[in-house]
Amino acid sequence: MNHSIQSTDVKPASFVTTNAVFIVRSIRHSLRNVESLMMAIMLPIMLMLLFTYVFGGAIAPGGDYVNYVVPGIILLCAGFGSSSTAVDVATDMNNGIIDRFRTMPIHSISVVTGHVFASLARNLLATGIVIGVALLVGFDPTASFLEWLGALGMISLFILAFTWLFAAIGLVTGSPSAASGYGFALLFLPYLSSAFVPTSTMPSWLQGFANHQPITPVIETIRGLLTGTPVSEHAGWAVGYCIAILVLAIVWCTLKFRSKSGRR
């Protein structure tokens, strides 16, 4: 009796399913790395307390400095939390697990997507805690419900854009330690913006950079939505900068991942 053997092709998992699996994977890793999550929360809180109680009296003797500084601290919190994505992506690219994923019928680029969206969830949680502490130390926002939604949307867009940017940094660097170093350099941008002092108080040669880098319009938009300062001149630039960074970072990530992994 002749037996015929039919070959069957393994159907690749759908893009949605693959992304969902890797997002859950990255969230589980985040929950296990309690120290990193706590640092992402505690560092911005300590900086907020430092600037409010140590420097605040000298910067704003009227005692209203906490309302000025909190939007900058929120962005600093988001940036610090996003920077860990560079290390996570670099670790995956260097520990051999990507080679294992390449043998599976999955969209392996989703390993990066998982890190990005897990970082977004982690950073929104950290941001909520920072805002809660800010309210306890005297932050007095005037925002309506819609303005709170607008501020949250701006914060989310910023986190998403810069997390993809940090993911790209993780892909192009040769090791997790190098990714950490390059990522840390970007965290200086909030200090060269209107996060802690008005740009008008800076030297004239620095004002041009501070006024036209992406962080300043984002901070001013969040500050305006939460505390009632003018928003119209900053919101368009803030959204435009974030969308441009997001698109460029996704393209950069996709091209670099394909060149490194040789697949999808």
C-alpha positions in Angstrom: 0.0 0.0 0.0 1.3 3.4 -0.9 1.2 6.2 1.6 1.2 9.7 0.4 2.7 12.3 2.6 1.4 15.8 2.3 3.4 18.8 3.5 1.6 21.4 5.3 2.7 25.0 5.7 2.6 26.6 9.1 0.4 29.6 8.9 2.1 32.7 10.5 0.4 34.2 13.5 -1.5 37.4 12.7 0.1 40.7 13.3 -2.4 41.6 16.0 -1.8 38.3 17.9 1.9 38.6 17.7 1.9 42.1 19.0 -0.5 41.1 21.9 1.9 38.3 22.9 4.9 40.5 22.9 3.2 43.3 24.8 2.2 40.9 27.5 5.7 39.6 27.6 7.2 43.0 28.0 4.6 44.0 30.7 5.6 40.8 32.6 9.2 41.7 32.4 8.4 45.2 33.7 6.5 43.8 36.7 9.4 41.6 37.5 11.9 44.5 37.3 10.5 46.3 40.3 13.7 48.3 40.9 13.5 49.9 37.5 9.8 50.8 37.9 10.4 52.3 41.3 13.4 54.4 40.1 11.2 55.7 37.2 8.7 56.9 39.8 11.0 58.0 42.7 13.6 60.0 40.7 11.0 62.5 39.3 9.4 62.8 42.7 12.7 63.5 44.4 13.5 66.1 41.7 10.1 67.7 42.2 10.6 67.9 46.0 14.1 69.3 45.5 13.1 72.0 43.1 9.9 72.9 45.1 11.4 73.0 48.6 15.1 73.8 48.0 15.2 75.9 44.9 11.6 77.1 44.7 12.0 79.9 47.2 14.9 81.4 45.3 13.4 81.0 41.8 9.8 82.1 42.7 9.7 83.8 46.1 5.9 84.1 45.9 5.6 80.4 46.6 3.8 79.4 43.3 6.8 77.6 41.8 5.2 74.1 42.2 2.5 75.0 39.6 5.3 76.0 37.2 7.6 73.1 37.7 5.1 70.1 37.8 4.6 70.0 33.9 8.4 69.8 33.5 8.6 67.1 36.1 5.9 65.1 34.3 7.9 65.3 31.0 11.1 64.3 32.9 9.3 61.3 34.4 8.1 60.3 30.9 11.5 60.7 29.4 13.3 58.8 32.1 10.8 55.9 31.9 11.0 55.8 28.1 14.8 55.6 28.2 14.7 52.1 29.6 13.3 50.9 26.3 16.7 51.4 24.7 18.3 49.0 27.2 15.4 46.4 26.9 15.6 46.4 23.0 19.4 46.3 23.0 19.3 43.3 25.5 16.9 41.4 23.2 19.1 42.1 20.2 22.2 40.9 21.9 21.2 37.9 23.9 20.3 35.7 20.9 16.5 35.6 21.5 15.9 37.4 18.2 17.5 34.4 16.3 15.0 32.1 18.1 12.1 34.4 17.1 13.3 34.3 13.4 12.7 30.5 13.3 9.0 31.0 14.4 6.1 31.9 12.1 5.7 35.3 13.8 6.2 39.0 13.0 9.5 39.3 14.9 9.4 43.2 14.7 6.7 42.8 17.3 9.3 42.3 19.9 10.1 46.0 19.6 6.4 46.9 19.5 5.9 45.0 22.7 8.6 47.0 24.5 7.1 50.3 23.2 3.6 49.7 24.4 4.6 48.2 27.7 6.7 51.3 28.3 3.7 53.5 27.4 1.6 51.7 30.1 4.4 51.8 32.6 5.1 55.5 32.1 1.4 56.5 32.3 1.2 54.7 35.6 4.4 56.5 36.8 3.1 59.8 35.6 -0.2 59.3 37.4 1.7 58.7 40.7 3.9 61.8 40.1 0.8 63.9 39.5 -0.8 62.5 42.7 2.3 63.4 44.8 2.3 66.9 43.1 -1.2 67.5 44.3 -0.1 66.6 47.8 2.7 69.1 47.8 0.5 72.0 46.6 0.1 71.7 42.8 -3.2 73.5 42.1 -4.3 72.9 38.5 -7.2 74.9 37.0 -7.9 72.4 34.2 -11.4 71.3 33.2 -12.1 67.7 32.4 -11.5 68.2 28.7 -8.3 70.0 29.4 -7.1 67.1 31.6 -7.9 64.8 28.6 -5.9 67.1 26.3 -3.0 67.1 28.7 -3.1 63.3 29.0 -3.3 63.0 25.2 -0.2 65.2 24.8 1.7 63.3 27.5 0.8 60.0 25.8 1.9 61.2 22.4 5.2 62.4 23.8 5.8 59.1 25.5 4.9 57.1 22.4 7.2 59.2 20.2 10.2 59.2 22.5 9.8 55.5 23.4 10.0 54.6 19.7 13.1 56.9 19.4 14.7 55.1 22.4 13.8 51.8 20.8 15.7 52.9 17.6 18.7 53.8 19.8 18.5 50.3 21.3 18.6 48.8 17.9 21.6 50.8 16.6 23.8 50.5 19.6 26.1 47.5 20.2 25.2 46.7 23.8 22.8 47.5 26.6 25.4 49.7 28.3 25.9 51.7 25.2 22.1 52.1 24.7 21.9 53.3 28.3 24.6 55.9 27.7 23.1 57.3 24.5 19.6 57.3 26.0 20.8 59.2 29.1 22.1 62.0 26.9 18.6 62.7 25.6 17.4 63.2 29.2 19.3 66.5 29.4 16.9 68.1 26.9 14.3 69.0 29.6 17.0 70.9 31.5 17.6 73.0 28.4 14.0 74.0 28.0 11.3 75.9 29.9 10.8 72.9 32.3 12.4 74.5 35.4 12.8 78.2 34.5 11.4 80.5 31.8 13.7 80.5 28.7 13.8 84.3 28.9 16.0 84.0 32.0 18.7 82.1 30.0 21.6 83.6 28.2 20.7 84.9 24.8 22.9 82.3 23.0 21.0 79.5 24.7 17.5 80.9 24.3 17.3 80.1 20.6 17.9 76.4 21.2 15.7 76.3 24.3 12.8 77.9 22.5 13.0 75.7 19.3 13.8 72.3 20.6 10.8 69.8 20.9 10.6 69.6 24.7 9.7 73.3 25.3 6.4 73.5 23.2 5.3 70.1 24.7 5.9 71.4 28.3 4.2 74.7 27.5 1.2 72.9 26.0 0.8 70.7 29.1 1.4 73.7 31.4 -1.2 75.7 29.6 -3.8 73.0 29.7 -3.3 72.3 33.4 -2.7 75.8 34.7 -4.4 78.1 32.3 -1.3 79.7 30.6 -1.5 80.4 26.8 -1.5 77.2 24.7 -2.3 78.2 21.1 1.2 79.3 20.1 2.7 76.0 21.4 0.2 73.2 20.8 0.7 73.0 17.0 4.5 72.8 17.4 4.2 70.3 20.2 2.0 67.9 18.2 4.0 68.4 15.0 7.3 67.7 16.7 5.9 64.5 18.4 4.4 63.2 15.2 7.5 63.9 13.2 9.7 62.1 15.8 7.2 59.2 16.0 7.1 58.6 12.2 10.9 58.9 11.8 11.6 56.7 14.7 9.2 53.9 13.5 10.7 54.0 10.0 14.2 54.0 11.6 13.3 51.0 13.8 11.7 49.0 11.0 14.7 49.5 8.6 17.3 48.8 11.3 15.5 45.8 12.6 15.2 44.2 9.2 18.9 44.8 8.5 19.9 43.2 11.8 17.5 40.3 11.9 17.2 39.6 8.2 13.5 39.1 8.4 10.2 41.0 8.5 
